Amino acid sequence: MTTMRICRVMVYLVAAAIPLGAAEVIPLKPVSAFASVTDEKARSVALFVEAARVITSPRCMNCHPATRQATQGDDLHPHVPLMYGGRYGVGVPGLPCRACHGPSNVTTLAESIASIPGNPAWGLAPASMAWQEKSVREICLQIQDTARNGGRTLAKLSEHMSKDSAIAWAFRPGDGRTPAPGTQAQFAALIDAWIATGAQCPQR
């Protein structure tokens, strides 16, 4: 089966698997909303918990699965058709992610899927960055650990959160898909304020 035919089959299968429509997203609280928290550690925790609304949203979680099997949808169901990230997170021989996912979102004519998501960096995060099935505390500790965050210092983590195009996609995921809360700029501001207050993690 050619790559184009595979992609057409994927559209039909996904159209049958995903309901049309997306829930309204509540905006993120701005950094200023936490100014009244006088204890710096407590403020740091509160800032991260707010930022974690983005991190734990389906748009981010689907790119950080518990295994190398890709998931999709707001309920994190297995990708249709069944997909694995492979060694480099971009699919396996014969069925790479790029077979269907291009550099940008593509509108479809299917009745129950409005668009196929796309981004130049489309693929799964490295296995060391798996977030699904983890608590907010576990994720908080993980993203600070250079052995599990791609070798990023907190400064590099800040840059990643504010400029990475794959993260930007989460806020503009295409028609029929619930965006991550807020905007990338608001999210990055929360992360920066969290770092500035000591990068504290919640207890759970």
Secondary structure, DSSP 4 states (H G I P E B T S, - for coil): --HHHHHHHHHHHHHHHS-S--PPPPPPPPGGGGTT--SHHHHHHHHHHHHHHHHTSHHHHTTS-SSSB-EETTTTEEPSS--B-TTTTSEETTEEGGGT--SS-EE---SS--EE---TT-SPPPGGG--TT--HHHHHHHHH-TTTTTS--HHHHHHHHHH-HHHHHHHS--TTSPPPSS-HHHHHHHHHHHHHTT------
